[in-house]
Amino acid sequence: MTPLQALIKNIVTIGLLILPLTKFKSGLKEEKNFGVLLNIGLVVSLLMFVFIPQGANSNFETVKVEGGESEFSVYFEDISKENKILCFFSPTCEHCMETAKQLSEMKAKFPGIIPEIKILYG
């Protein structure tokens, strides 16, 4: 889900959740019956997941290099040989630095399972 889609979803959801409060305001004050409001809120909350595209937007991209050299061979000479994980991180981002540390720890913990990890800071 893109940031714009998430923003639109949140605005629509908030609007749909406020609607019962305004429409049933007199009934809630008189009877103190929150069942209707609770049911409407639950239905709206569950329906918002119907409109989320499942698996349509992935953060991972697989690139297969067929013969020849990769454009990243400038940074890593053996990048086009065998399977490798190439990560792009920012040196000023705390999350990137933490992820790089965790990837290195995972590689050390599972040496035969995880392919070689190359990290490019930019």
Residue frames as a rotation matrix with the C-alpha (Angstrom) as fourth column:
MET 1
0.588 0.809 0.000 0.00
0.809 -0.588 0.000 0.00
0.000 0.000 -1.000 0.00
THR 2
-0.283 -0.674 0.682 1.40
0.623 -0.670 -0.404 3.35
0.730 0.311 0.609 -0.99
PRO 3
-0.850 -0.074 -0.522 1.41
0.482 -0.509 -0.713 6.25
-0.213 -0.858 0.468 1.49
LEU 4
-0.793 0.602 -0.094 -1.34
-0.592 -0.724 0.353 8.00
0.145 0.336 0.931 -0.51
GLN 5
-0.189 0.732 -0.654 -3.54
-0.094 0.650 0.754 4.87
0.977 0.204 -0.054 -0.42
ALA 6
-0.450 -0.034 -0.893 -2.98
0.814 0.397 -0.425 4.55
0.368 -0.917 -0.151 3.34
LEU 7
-0.969 0.079 -0.234 -3.89
0.033 -0.897 -0.441 8.19
-0.244 -0.435 0.867 3.89
ILE 8
-0.523 0.824 -0.220 -7.09
-0.665 -0.234 0.709 7.87
0.533 0.517 0.670 1.83
LYS 9
-0.192 0.421 -0.886 -8.00
0.333 0.878 0.345 4.64
0.923 -0.229 -0.309 3.66
ASN 10
-0.699 -0.137 -0.702 -7.52
0.715 -0.086 -0.694 6.31
0.035 -0.987 0.158 7.04
ILE 11
-0.917 0.388 -0.096 -9.60
-0.383 -0.922 -0.065 9.36
-0.113 -0.023 0.993 6.09
VAL 12
-0.289 0.840 -0.458 -12.45
-0.499 0.276 0.822 7.20
0.817 0.466 0.339 4.78
THR 13
-0.285 0.140 -0.948 -12.31
0.599 0.799 -0.062 4.94
0.749 -0.586 -0.311 7.85
ILE 14
-0.897 -0.057 -0.439 -12.40
0.398 -0.536 -0.744 7.87
-0.193 -0.842 0.503 10.27
GLY 15
-0.740 0.662 -0.118 -15.31
-0.653 -0.666 0.361 9.37
0.161 0.344 0.925 8.33
LEU 16
-0.142 0.703 -0.697 -17.22
-0.206 0.667 0.716 6.09
0.968 0.246 0.050 8.42
LEU 17
-0.439 -0.055 -0.897 -16.57
0.771 0.489 -0.408 5.70
0.461 -0.871 -0.172 12.14
ILE 18
-0.964 0.112 -0.240 -17.75
0.036 -0.842 -0.539 9.26
-0.262 -0.528 0.807 12.90
LEU 19
-0.659 0.741 -0.126 -20.93
-0.384 -0.188 0.904 8.82
0.647 0.645 0.408 10.84
PRO 20
-0.087 0.686 -0.723 -22.69
0.577 0.626 0.525 6.53
0.812 -0.371 -0.450 13.37
LEU 21
-0.610 -0.185 -0.771 -21.82
0.775 -0.342 -0.531 8.94
-0.166 -0.921 0.352 16.19
THR 22
-0.932 0.271 -0.242 -23.61
-0.297 -0.951 0.081 11.77
-0.208 0.147 0.967 14.41
LYS 23
-0.516 0.769 -0.377 -26.50
-0.362 0.203 0.910 9.73
0.776 0.606 0.174 13.02
PHE 24
0.171 0.575 -0.800 -27.32
0.476 0.663 0.578 7.80
0.863 -0.480 -0.161 16.22
LYS 25
-0.747 -0.570 0.343 -26.35
0.032 -0.546 -0.837 10.56
0.664 -0.614 0.426 18.67
SER 26
-0.199 0.749 0.632 -29.84
-0.893 -0.405 0.198 10.94
0.404 -0.525 0.749 20.16
GLY 27
0.681 0.474 -0.558 -30.31
-0.287 0.874 0.392 7.19
0.673 -0.107 0.731 20.52
LEU 28
-0.119 -0.815 -0.567 -27.00
0.477 0.454 -0.752 6.80
0.871 -0.360 0.335 22.32
LYS 29
-0.775 -0.165 0.610 -27.83
-0.349 -0.693 -0.631 9.54
0.526 -0.702 0.480 24.84
GLU 30
0.075 0.928 0.364 -31.31
-0.928 -0.068 0.367 8.25
0.365 -0.365 0.856 25.64
GLU 31
0.879 0.402 -0.256 -30.77
-0.338 0.905 0.259 4.49
0.335 -0.141 0.932 25.76
LYS 32
0.178 -0.926 0.334 -27.04
-0.898 -0.014 0.439 4.28
-0.402 -0.378 -0.834 26.34
ASN 33
0.781 0.162 0.604 -27.09
0.077 0.934 -0.350 1.50
-0.620 0.319 0.716 23.75
PHE 34
0.095 -0.853 -0.513 -23.58
-0.792 -0.377 0.481 1.12
-0.603 0.360 -0.711 22.37
GLY 35
-0.005 -0.055 0.998 -24.31
0.216 0.975 0.055 -2.22
-0.976 0.216 0.007 20.65
VAL 36
0.855 0.373 0.360 -25.29
0.431 -0.126 -0.893 -0.60
-0.288 0.919 -0.269 17.36
LEU 37
0.770 -0.616 -0.165 -22.26
-0.637 -0.755 -0.155 1.66
-0.029 0.225 -0.974 17.40
LEU 38
-0.029 -0.801 0.599 -19.98
-0.584 0.500 0.640 -1.23
-0.812 -0.331 -0.482 18.30
ASN 39
0.264 0.204 0.943 -21.35
0.488 0.815 -0.313 -3.40
-0.832 0.543 0.115 15.49
ILE 40
0.988 0.100 0.115 -21.02
0.151 -0.518 -0.842 -0.63
-0.025 0.850 -0.527 12.91
GLY 41
0.509 -0.860 0.003 -17.47
-0.826 -0.488 0.280 0.12
-0.240 -0.145 -0.960 14.07
LEU 42
-0.058 -0.511 0.858 -16.52
-0.207 0.846 0.491 -3.54
-0.977 -0.149 -0.155 13.85
VAL 43
0.580 0.349 0.736 -17.96
0.605 0.421 -0.676 -3.92
-0.545 0.838 0.033 10.34
VAL 44
0.968 -0.245 -0.056 -16.22
-0.231 -0.776 -0.586 -0.77
0.100 0.581 -0.808 9.11
SER 45
0.262 -0.925 0.276 -12.94
-0.807 -0.053 0.589 -1.86
-0.530 -0.377 -0.760 10.69
LEU 46
-0.036 -0.240 0.970 -13.13
0.177 0.954 0.243 -5.24
-0.983 0.181 0.008 9.00
LEU 47
0.786 0.419 0.454 -14.22
0.502 -0.006 -0.865 -3.81
-0.360 0.908 -0.215 5.64
MET 48
0.717 -0.557 -0.420 -11.18
-0.610 -0.792 0.009 -1.54
-0.338 0.250 -0.907 5.42
PHE 49
-0.245 -0.843 0.480 -9.05
-0.392 0.538 0.746 -4.66
-0.887 -0.006 -0.462 4.92
VAL 50
0.424 0.466 0.777 -11.12
0.530 0.568 -0.630 -5.64
-0.734 0.679 -0.006 1.87
PHE 51
0.998 0.067 0.020 -9.78
0.059 -0.635 -0.770 -2.67
-0.039 0.769 -0.638 -0.07
ILE 52
0.305 -0.952 -0.010 -6.11
-0.676 -0.224 0.702 -3.25
-0.671 -0.207 -0.712 0.75
PRO 53
0.648 -0.117 -0.752 -4.36
-0.630 0.473 -0.616 -4.85
0.428 0.873 0.233 -2.25
GLN 54
0.736 -0.352 0.578 -2.80
-0.266 0.634 0.726 -8.09
-0.622 -0.688 0.373 -1.04
GLY 55
0.166 -0.799 0.578 0.71
0.522 0.569 0.635 -8.72
-0.836 0.196 0.512 -2.33
ALA 56
0.822 0.199 0.533 0.43
0.568 -0.335 -0.752 -6.08
0.029 0.921 -0.388 -5.04
ASN 57
0.680 -0.598 0.425 3.26
-0.433 -0.795 -0.425 -3.98
0.592 0.105 -0.799 -3.68
SER 58
0.803 -0.458 -0.382 6.43
0.589 0.710 0.386 -5.71
0.095 -0.535 0.839 -2.57
ASN 59
0.819 -0.558 -0.132 9.53
-0.451 -0.769 0.453 -4.11
-0.354 -0.311 -0.882 -1.07
PHE 60
-0.013 -0.846 0.533 11.77
-0.071 0.533 0.843 -6.78
-0.997 -0.027 -0.067 -2.56
GLU 61
0.722 0.147 -0.676 13.05
-0.666 -0.118 -0.737 -6.95
-0.188 0.982 0.012 -6.08
THR 62
0.357 -0.587 0.727 14.80
0.212 0.809 0.549 -9.97
-0.910 -0.042 0.413 -7.54
VAL 63
0.618 -0.260 -0.742 17.28
-0.755 -0.458 -0.469 -9.27
-0.218 0.850 -0.480 -10.28
LYS 64
0.618 -0.426 0.661 18.91
0.352 0.902 0.251 -12.09
-0.703 0.078 0.707 -12.20
VAL 65
0.241 -0.652 -0.719 22.14
-0.774 -0.576 0.263 -11.26
-0.586 0.493 -0.643 -13.98
GLU 66
0.831 0.081 0.551 22.49
0.225 0.857 -0.464 -13.38
-0.510 0.510 0.693 -17.09
GLY 67
0.288 -0.811 0.510 26.06
0.953 0.189 -0.237 -13.52
0.096 0.554 0.827 -18.29
GLY 68
0.110 -0.290 0.951 28.13
0.298 -0.903 -0.310 -10.40
0.948 0.318 -0.013 -18.31
GLU 69
-0.766 -0.499 -0.405 28.80
0.558 -0.203 -0.805 -8.12
0.319 -0.843 0.433 -15.41
SER 70
0.344 0.850 -0.399 26.50
0.938 -0.293 0.183 -6.35
0.039 -0.437 -0.899 -13.03
GLU 71
0.387 -0.158 0.908 26.55
0.183 -0.952 -0.244 -2.58
0.904 0.261 -0.340 -12.82
PHE 72
0.894 -0.036 0.446 27.45
-0.435 -0.304 0.848 -3.03
0.105 -0.952 -0.287 -9.14
SER 73
0.697 -0.708 -0.112 30.69
0.698 0.706 -0.118 -4.83
0.162 0.004 0.987 -9.99
VAL 74
0.186 -0.592 0.784 32.30
-0.012 -0.799 -0.601 -1.40
0.982 0.102 -0.156 -9.56
TYR 75
0.283 0.025 0.959 31.69
-0.894 -0.355 0.273 -1.80
0.347 -0.935 -0.078 -5.82
PHE 76
0.231 -0.150 0.961 31.91
-0.533 0.807 0.254 -5.59
-0.814 -0.571 0.106 -5.49
GLU 77
-0.496 -0.552 -0.670 33.97
-0.850 0.152 0.504 -7.55
-0.177 0.820 -0.545 -8.02
ASP 78
-0.995 0.029 -0.092 32.23
0.012 0.984 0.177 -10.88
0.096 0.175 -0.980 -7.41
ILE 79
-0.541 0.840 0.038 28.65
-0.552 -0.321 -0.769 -9.58
-0.634 -0.438 0.638 -7.24
SER 80
0.189 0.657 -0.729 27.53
-0.981 0.152 -0.118 -11.44
0.033 0.738 0.674 -10.38
LYS 81
-0.526 -0.391 -0.756 28.91
-0.363 0.906 -0.216 -14.81
0.769 0.160 -0.618 -9.24
GLU 82
-0.711 0.315 -0.629 26.57
0.598 0.742 -0.304 -17.11
0.371 -0.592 -0.715 -7.30
ASN 83
0.367 0.921 0.132 23.67
0.589 -0.340 0.733 -15.94
0.720 -0.191 -0.667 -5.13
LYS 84
-0.782 -0.557 -0.279 24.13
0.582 -0.494 -0.646 -12.85
0.222 -0.667 0.711 -3.00
ILE 85
0.457 0.848 -0.268 22.00
0.889 -0.443 0.115 -10.39
-0.021 -0.291 -0.956 -1.09
LEU 86
-0.634 -0.614 0.470 22.73
0.640 -0.758 -0.127 -6.79
0.434 0.220 0.874 -2.04
CYS 87
0.327 0.725 -0.606 21.38
0.935 -0.339 0.099 -4.20
-0.134 -0.599 -0.789 0.43
PHE 88
-0.298 -0.321 0.899 21.24
0.457 -0.875 -0.161 -0.44
0.838 0.363 0.407 -0.01
PHE 89
0.385 0.371 -0.845 21.41
0.923 -0.137 0.361 1.49
0.018 -0.918 -0.395 3.25
SER 90
0.558 -0.187 0.808 21.94
-0.013 -0.976 -0.217 5.07
0.830 0.110 -0.547 4.36
PRO 91
-0.330 -0.776 -0.537 24.84
0.594 0.272 -0.757 5.60
0.734 -0.569 0.371 6.79
THR 92
-0.862 0.027 0.505 22.88
-0.325 -0.795 -0.512 8.28
0.388 -0.605 0.695 8.65
CYS 93
0.151 0.987 -0.046 19.75
-0.684 0.138 0.716 6.15
0.714 -0.076 0.696 9.20
GLU 94
-0.397 -0.279 0.875 19.56
-0.893 0.338 -0.297 4.40
-0.213 -0.899 -0.383 12.58
HIS 95
0.556 0.697 0.453 17.15
-0.534 0.717 -0.448 1.79
-0.637 0.007 0.771 11.22
CYS 96
0.784 -0.337 -0.522 19.50
-0.416 0.339 -0.844 0.98
0.462 0.878 0.125 8.33
MET 97
-0.251 -0.947 0.202 22.44
-0.792 0.081 -0.605 0.56
0.556 -0.312 -0.770 10.67
GLU 98
-0.198 0.271 0.942 20.44
-0.795 0.518 -0.316 -1.71
-0.574 -0.811 0.113 12.98
THR 99
0.845 0.535 0.000 19.23
-0.412 0.650 -0.638 -3.79
-0.342 0.539 0.770 10.01
ALA 100
0.412 -0.783 -0.466 22.80
-0.571 0.176 -0.802 -4.15
0.710 0.596 -0.374 8.70
LYS 101
-0.485 -0.579 0.655 23.89
-0.869 0.235 -0.436 -5.35
0.099 -0.781 -0.617 12.14
GLN 102
0.175 0.654 0.736 21.02
-0.636 0.645 -0.423 -7.85
-0.751 -0.395 0.529 12.32
LEU 103
0.881 0.107 -0.460 21.78
-0.455 0.458 -0.764 -9.16
0.129 0.882 0.453 8.82
SER 104
-0.056 -0.984 -0.169 25.41
-0.714 0.158 -0.682 -9.72
0.698 0.083 -0.711 9.78
GLU 105
-0.464 -0.047 0.885 24.35
-0.813 0.420 -0.404 -11.55
-0.353 -0.906 -0.233 12.93
MET 106
0.610 0.752 0.251 21.92
-0.540 0.626 -0.563 -13.73
-0.581 0.207 0.787 10.95
LYS 107
0.628 -0.457 -0.630 24.65
-0.552 0.309 -0.775 -14.59
0.549 0.834 -0.058 8.43
ALA 108
-0.473 -0.846 0.246 26.96
-0.760 0.250 -0.599 -15.64
0.446 -0.471 -0.762 11.27
LYS 109
-0.276 0.456 0.846 24.21
-0.740 0.462 -0.490 -17.65
-0.614 -0.761 0.210 12.97
PHE 110
0.593 0.532 0.604 23.03
0.039 0.731 -0.682 -19.45
-0.804 0.428 0.413 9.79
PRO 111
-0.227 -0.826 -0.516 26.15
-0.488 -0.362 0.794 -19.68
-0.843 0.432 -0.321 7.58
GLY 112
-0.876 -0.179 0.447 24.89
0.226 0.667 0.710 -22.33
-0.425 0.723 -0.544 5.15
ILE 113
-0.058 0.971 0.231 21.36
0.884 0.157 -0.439 -21.01
-0.463 0.178 -0.868 4.73
ILE 114
0.776 0.332 -0.537 21.75
0.155 -0.925 -0.347 -17.30
-0.612 0.186 -0.769 4.08
PRO 115
0.555 -0.591 0.585 23.76
0.772 0.106 -0.627 -16.33
0.309 0.799 0.515 0.99
GLU 116
-0.479 -0.835 -0.270 26.60
0.876 -0.474 -0.087 -13.85
-0.055 -0.278 0.959 1.14
ILE 117
0.649 0.717 -0.255 25.44
0.726 -0.684 -0.074 -10.36
-0.228 -0.137 -0.964 2.12
LYS 118
-0.541 -0.736 0.408 26.84
0.809 -0.588 0.010 -7.26
0.232 0.335 0.913 0.43
ILE 119
0.422 0.661 -0.621 25.90
0.798 -0.596 -0.091 -3.88
-0.430 -0.457 -0.779 1.91
LEU 120
-0.411 -0.469 0.782 26.19
0.789 -0.612 0.047 -0.67
0.456 0.636 0.622 -0.07
TYR 121
0.035 0.352 -0.935 25.92
0.764 -0.613 -0.202 2.57
-0.645 -0.707 -0.291 1.89
GLY 122
-0.451 -0.193 0.871 24.85
0.830 -0.450 0.330 5.57
0.328 0.872 0.363 -0.13
